[in-house]
């Protein structure tokens, strides 16, 4: 299946059904943009085979199920957007294996559990949006040391505890929204 293919851009169409697991055989793929379609079912674990993937956009579909742990295999990725779907389960700690990540958008899903402190190891992260989910627990202590972060949205969850004391001291934060939580 098209081993030399580098980019698949099929956004804003009427595609329905599932994401073909065979896309995982396009091992040279660097960008996959399937956003704003009518795709359903789970994100195929086979996408974790795309070792050269840099930009993965699956937002505004009807995707459900959990985010596959194989996401951590996308070590070249810089942008991942799975927002505005029906994804469930916890945020995989394997995101922390993608050291070059700059943008992670998982907002408006049905994600649960705590925000993994392992995300604090993403030193290149500039934009993180986990808003409008069912996340609980504290804001990870390590977030205060993400020096490149300038856009952090965690609103409309069930976060508790306090904002880390030195939050923002070491970063370039520009936009922060922690509203509609249970912070003290």
Buried (B, 14 or more C-beta within 10 A) or exposed (E): EEEEBEEBEEBEEEBEEEBEBEBBBBBEBBBBBBBBBEBBEBBBBBBBBBEBBBBBBBBBBEBBBBBBBBBBBBEBBBBBBBBBBEBBBBBBBBBBBBEBBBBBBBBBBEBBEBBBBBBBBBEBBBBBBBBBBEBBBBBBBBBBBBBEBBBBBBBBBEBBEEBBEEBBEEBEBEEBBBEBBEBE
